[in-house]
Amino acid sequence: MRDLAVGRMQSSELPAEVRLRWGGLALAAITKKHATGMLQKNMAEAARVRAYMITEFGVSDTDAARDVSALCSDVLWHLGLSLETAAWLAEEWRTAPREQMLQLRRIKNMLSALLPIRSFLEGDDPVLRDMRSWLELIPRLP
């Protein structure tokens, strides 16, 4: 269902309002797909869909899926580490235990999903400022 919904959301042959509804369905499918765990994987997939919706259809105050600050807050909440801890772990990821490497990789996946909306992260909002700092860490992550 998720794959179908994402494909339809990305179909330029459909009207924008229909594509947005497909995007909402994709987000619902992602939530159900990982309802029993794998929250970081779920967040990475959802962030990719939401970032696409923002770049394709613009920011919206009435559509929570296209609220940049809310998306950044959601990702920040799911990271599970402080920026300082993640930066420290990133320095030695090659010799880290497997689970720690995987955790850093999941963080990179969540953060990388936001790269397409980097231009929307300007401003003094503390959440956006925090996200800009996290995005600088991506090249150092596995």
Solvent accessible surface area in square Angstrom, and as a share of the most:
residue,aa,sasa,rsa
1,M,142,0.63
2,R,54,0.20
3,D,106,0.55
4,L,82,0.41
5,A,0,0.00
6,V,21,0.12
7,G,39,0.38
8,R,102,0.37
9,M,1,0.00
10,Q,88,0.39
11,S,31,0.20
12,S,95,0.61
13,E,163,0.73
14,L,56,0.28
15,P,71,0.45
16,A,51,0.40
17,E,103,0.46
18,V,34,0.20
19,R,19,0.07
20,L,40,0.20
21,R,162,0.59
22,W,53,0.19
23,G,0,0.00
24,G,37,0.35
25,L,70,0.35
26,A,0,0.00
27,L,30,0.15
28,A,51,0.39
29,A,16,0.12
30,I,0,0.00
31,T,77,0.45
32,K,155,0.66
33,K,116,0.49
34,H,14,0.06
35,A,71,0.55
36,T,145,0.84
37,G,28,0.27
38,M,121,0.54
39,L,94,0.47
40,Q,30,0.13
41,K,82,0.35
42,N,23,0.12
43,M,12,0.05
44,A,5,0.04
45,E,7,0.03
46,A,16,0.12
47,A,0,0.00
48,R,111,0.40
49,V,5,0.03
50,R,21,0.08
51,A,1,0.01
52,Y,53,0.20
53,M,3,0.01
54,I,0,0.00
55,T,62,0.36
56,E,81,0.36
57,F,40,0.17
58,G,25,0.25
59,V,76,0.44
60,S,14,0.09
61,D,145,0.75
62,T,137,0.80
63,D,40,0.21
64,A,77,0.60
65,A,14,0.11
66,R,31,0.11
67,D,49,0.25
68,V,10,0.06
69,S,37,0.24
70,A,34,0.26
71,L,0,0.00
72,C,0,0.00
73,S,45,0.29
74,D,52,0.27
75,V,0,0.00
76,L,40,0.20
77,W,185,0.65
78,H,41,0.18
79,L,1,0.00
80,G,60,0.57
81,L,44,0.22
82,S,56,0.36
83,L,50,0.25
84,E,127,0.57
85,T,55,0.32
86,A,0,0.00
87,A,24,0.18
88,W,176,0.62
89,L,17,0.08
90,A,4,0.03
91,E,106,0.48
92,E,108,0.48
93,W,56,0.20
94,R,180,0.66
95,T,115,0.67
96,A,12,0.10
97,P,93,0.58
98,R,177,0.64
99,E,105,0.47
100,Q,52,0.23
101,M,57,0.25
102,L,59,0.29
103,Q,47,0.21
104,L,0,0.00
105,R,105,0.38
106,R,75,0.27
107,I,0,0.00
108,K,43,0.18
109,N,59,0.30
110,M,0,0.00
111,L,0,0.00
112,S,39,0.25
113,A,6,0.05
114,L,0,0.00
115,L,68,0.34
116,P,85,0.53
117,I,0,0.00
118,R,112,0.41
119,S,89,0.57
120,F,76,0.31
121,L,0,0.00
122,E,116,0.52
123,G,41,0.39
124,D,123,0.64
125,D,50,0.26
126,P,81,0.51
127,V,39,0.22
128,L,19,0.09
129,R,112,0.41
130,D,72,0.37
131,M,0,0.00
132,R,67,0.24
133,S,44,0.29
134,W,13,0.05
135,L,2,0.01
136,E,125,0.56
137,L,4,0.02
138,I,16,0.08
139,P,110,0.69
140,R,107,0.39
141,L,7,0.04
142,P,22,0.14
